[in-house]
């Protein structure tokens, strides 16, 4: 099962933005045991390559790199175990590296033109960001012209609206700071994070 298949099966992935991650494997374990196996660690976190490697070696879940902006970052992430890449916007050079390594890339977009460009670049799925701007109804609008494009909303998705995003056409949703608050990650509060992740998963039913 590749990374995108895991994300589709769980109908969710988690993105972590934190000033530090003291135990990446413990974080991945808490999330995977709660039902979210795909974990995106972003290049905005210091030392992210070591964190990617630690999760990859732990065997918990499926690790991916986010906020990937350059070909160099993409290659480094893959070298350190990333099994999927996520961009905040359209990044042709990142897509090219992902294609060479047969790694799925979830490319950020917002407008219909950007969605089309992301698919032209070979995106395995399109991250609709920031999803909070127009809400779940916007996913339904996009499904009209793009019924076959896998859409994953990110930014502003929480237990109150995640199911609605799915009902309006998302193939999966992104759990962000409501599940993995930066302060909790930095403090290593893994049980609390696991509890919130489990609540998020239950909200998808």
C-alpha positions in Angstrom: 0.0 0.0 0.0 1.5 3.3 -1.0 1.1 6.5 1.0 -1.9 7.9 -0.9 -3.7 4.6 -0.5 -3.1 4.8 3.3 -4.4 8.4 3.4 -7.5 7.4 1.4 -8.2 4.4 3.7 -7.9 6.4 6.9 -9.5 9.4 5.2 -7.1 11.6 7.1 -3.5 12.7 7.5 -1.8 14.8 10.2 0.4 17.8 9.6 2.7 18.9 12.4 4.2 22.3 12.7 6.2 22.7 15.9 9.3 24.4 17.1 10.7 21.0 18.0 9.7 17.4 18.1 11.5 15.7 21.0 10.5 12.2 20.1 9.2 11.8 16.5 8.7 8.1 16.8 6.5 8.5 19.9 4.5 11.1 18.1 4.0 8.8 15.1 3.0 6.0 17.4 0.4 8.0 19.2 -1.2 9.2 16.0 -1.1 5.7 14.3 -2.6 4.0 17.3 -5.4 6.6 17.2 -6.1 5.8 13.6 -4.2 8.4 11.6 -1.2 6.7 10.0 0.0 9.3 7.6 2.2 11.9 9.3 3.4 15.1 7.5 6.4 16.8 9.1 7.2 20.2 7.6 10.4 21.9 6.6 9.4 24.8 8.9 10.4 22.5 11.9 14.1 22.7 12.7 16.0 19.4 12.1 13.1 18.0 10.2 15.3 15.6 8.2 16.3 13.8 11.4 12.7 13.7 12.5 11.7 12.1 9.1 14.4 9.5 9.5 13.5 8.7 13.1 9.8 8.0 12.1 10.8 6.1 9.0 13.1 3.8 11.1 10.4 3.4 13.8 8.0 1.7 11.5 5.0 3.7 12.9 2.7 4.9 10.1 3.7 6.5 6.8 6.0 9.5 7.0 5.9 12.4 4.6 7.5 15.8 4.2 5.5 19.0 4.0 6.2 22.6 3.0 8.5 21.2 0.3 9.6 24.2 -1.8 12.6 23.1 -3.7 14.1 20.1 -5.6 16.8 19.9 -3.0 14.4 19.7 -0.1 12.4 17.0 -2.0 15.5 14.9 -2.6 16.7 15.3 1.0 13.3 14.3 2.4 13.1 11.2 0.2 16.7 10.3 1.2 15.6 10.4 4.8 12.6 8.2 4.4 9.7 10.4 3.3 7.2 8.3 1.4 5.1 11.3 0.2 5.7 15.0 -0.3 3.3 18.0 0.2 3.7 21.4 -1.2 1.8 24.6 -0.2 1.5 25.6 -3.8 2.5 24.7 -7.4 6.1 23.5 -7.4 7.2 22.0 -10.7 10.7 21.1 -9.5 9.3 19.2 -6.5 6.9 17.3 -8.8 9.8 16.3 -11.0 11.8 14.9 -8.1 8.8 13.0 -6.8 8.2 11.5 -10.2 11.8 10.3 -10.6 11.5 8.5 -7.2 8.0 7.3 -7.8 6.9 9.1 -4.7 3.4 10.7 -4.6 3.2 14.5 -4.2 0.2 16.2 -2.8 0.3 19.7 -4.3 -1.3 22.8 -2.8 -3.9 24.7 -4.8 -6.9 26.9 -4.3 -8.4 28.0 -7.6 -9.7 25.8 -10.4 -6.8 26.9 -12.6 -4.4 25.9 -9.9 -6.1 22.5 -9.5 -5.7 21.9 -13.2 -2.1 22.9 -13.1 -1.4 20.6 -10.1 -2.8 17.7 -12.0 -0.8 18.6 -15.1 2.3 18.5 -13.0 1.5 15.0 -11.8 0.0 15.5 -8.4 -1.3 12.3 -6.9 -3.8 14.5 -5.0 -4.5 18.2 -4.6 -4.4 20.0 -1.2 -7.0 22.7 -1.1 -5.4 25.3 1.1 -6.5 27.3 3.0 -9.7 25.3 3.4 -11.1 27.6 6.1 -11.4 30.4 3.6 -14.5 29.1 1.8 -15.4 26.1 3.9 -16.8 22.6 2.9 -19.1 24.0 0.3 -16.2 25.0 -1.8 -15.1 21.3 -2.1 -18.6 20.5 -3.5 -18.1 23.3 -6.1 -14.8 21.9 -7.2 -16.1 18.4 -7.5 -18.4 19.7 -10.3 -15.6 20.3 -12.9 -13.2 17.9 -11.2 -15.1 14.8 -10.2 -12.0 12.5 -10.5 -9.4 14.7 -8.8 -8.6 13.6 -5.3 -9.0 16.7 -3.1 -7.6 17.0 0.5 -8.6 20.2 2.4 -6.0 21.6 4.8 -6.1 24.6 7.1 -9.1 25.1 9.4 -10.3 21.4 9.4 -11.4 20.2 12.8 -13.7 17.8 14.6 -16.7 20.1 13.9 -16.4 20.3 10.2 -14.2 17.3 9.0 -17.1 15.1 8.2 -18.7 17.8 6.2 -15.6 18.3 4.1 -15.7 14.5 3.4 -19.4 14.6 2.6 -18.7 17.4 0.1 -16.2 15.4 -1.9 -12.8 15.3 -0.1 -11.1 12.0 -0.2 -9.4 12.8 3.1 -8.9 15.7 5.5 -5.9 17.2 7.2 -5.7 17.3 11.0 -3.6 20.2 12.0 -3.1 22.2 15.2 -6.4 21.2 16.7 -5.0 17.7 17.0 -1.2 18.4 17.2 -0.9 21.7 19.0 2.7 22.9 18.6 3.1 23.4 22.4 1.9 19.8 23.1 4.3 18.4 20.5 7.3 20.4 21.9 6.4 19.2 25.4 6.0 15.6 24.4 2.4 15.3 25.5 1.8 12.1 23.4 -1.3 10.7 25.3 -3.1 14.0 24.9 -2.3 14.2 21.2 -3.4 10.6 20.8 -6.7 11.3 22.6 -7.4 14.3 20.3 -6.5 12.3 17.2 -8.9 9.5 18.2 -11.6 12.1 18.6 -10.8 13.5 15.2 -11.0 10.0 13.7 -14.4 9.4 15.3 -15.7 12.6 13.9 -15.1 11.3 10.4 -17.7 8.5 10.7 
